[in-house]
Amino acid sequence: MNNEITDSGVATGLAKILADVAGRLAAAPLSARDPLHVPAVATADARVRGMVLRGVDTTRWTLRFHTDSRAPKARIIETQSAVGVLFYDREARVQIRCQGTGAVVRDGAEVDAAWEAATAFARRCYLGLAPGAVTGRPSSGLPDWVEGVRPTEEQLLPARRNFAILSVTVDEIDWFTLAHTGHRRAVFRRDDGWRGEWIAP
């Protein structure tokens, strides 16, 4: 972090906020009970969906999600890579908005490791119809033979081609906290290191 943030006074507050954001995000994937575990993810087509946060790298400032490579959001991100991620901790009354660049990664060691780490029940989702496919009736989209069944590793092999990682490289963080004494808001932008400033809520 550059000196603009680590100077004394207000700047020290900004440094502590950025460190707190990093800590909150790093903890979020570790527990389904964490308030930041399922943020809202928005793509350039203005569609927003809740997604489970699977991993955070606070060195590279990347967020990792799992997705179906056939999903409409994958096609959007490949042509318009802007992604917004909204986190909200109701108890702490802290909102964190991250803006960045999304990438859909289908192959490689990181994707393979994420696939292997997922449970069989989680992986079976990728055996189903493509997200958004018309079914004509209420349906999970899964083939009948796998409904309520734990598939074998062999049965899961065709699902792997539909699995991908959505990686979001964070370029801007908008931090906002609610308080009866007055709300506070700060924005951090990444250039050569992070630069932060206080702004009006």
Buried (B, 14 or more C-beta within 10 A) or exposed (E): BEEBBBEEEEBEBBBEBBEBBBEBBBBBBEEEEBBBBBBBBBBBEEEEBEBEBBBBBBEEBBBBBBBBBBBBBBBBBEEEBBBBBBBBBEEEEBBBBBBBBBBBBBEEEEBEEBBEEBEBEEBBBBBBBEBEEEEEEEEBBBBEEBEEBEBEEEBBEEBBEBBBBBBBBBBBBBBBBEEEEEEBBBBBEBEEEBBBBBEEE
